[in-house]
Amino acid sequence: MLSMAKNKGVGPRRIRSALTGFTFVELMMVIAIVAVTIPSLLSSFVSVTLLNETNNNYGIAITHAQYVMEDIRDADFIGIKAKIESGDWDWNSAAINNNGLAPLANENINTEVSGTDLLNITVIVNWIDRGGRQKNTQLVTLISGP
């Protein structure tokens, strides 16, 4: 039979300490730490989600502006200025949808032109973001005649 001196990890004191769990104070400390960190993590998650949505909307708006720029570029140069001034490329959400694009909330596209031989064309996209904030982006280019 083994003596207790030779088998150090099996004594009665060692068995008793293995059966004890966390103290109430230790559990309360863990709960307090979790209670402080969870709200900040949730706040960060919500902020990142909103930022992602905003950036996605900017990407969609730039794509719509590029679509209008390509449509203008494909038009006959002589008629571009007259078409822009008459509002042919000023689109509301319904017109954006009719052109096969998915509009943003309350999106509208406005085009402006200046110059004669060298046209300075600006396409401005406006929309309402989450929270009712007015957002816009614009593309500017120069187009010259043949």
FENHU-V649220 format. One record per backbone hydrogen bond with DSSP energy under -1.0 kcal/mol. CO is the residue of the C=O (numbers start at 1). NH is the residue of the N-H. Records with the same first field share a line. If there is no record, write none. Layout:
CO=NH / NH
//
This chain:
3=7
7=10
11=15
12=16
13=17
14=18
23=27
24=28
25=29
26=30
27=31
28=32
29=33
30=34
31=35
32=36
33=37
34=38
37=41
38=42
39=43
40=44
41=45
42=46
43=47
44=48
45=49
46=50
47=51
48=52
49=53
50=54
51=55
52=56
53=57
54=58
55=59
56=60
57=61
58=62
59=63
60=64
61=65
62=66
63=67
64=68
65=69
66=70
67=71
68=72
69=73
70=74
72=75
76=79
79=83
80=84
81=85
82=86
83=88
84=87
87=90
91=109
92=96
93=97
94=98
95=99
96=101
97=100
104=107
105=128
108=126
109=91
110=124
112=122
114=120
117=145
119=143
120=114
121=141
122=112
123=139
124=110
125=137
126=108
127=135
129=132
133=129
135=127
137=125
139=123
141=121
143=119
//
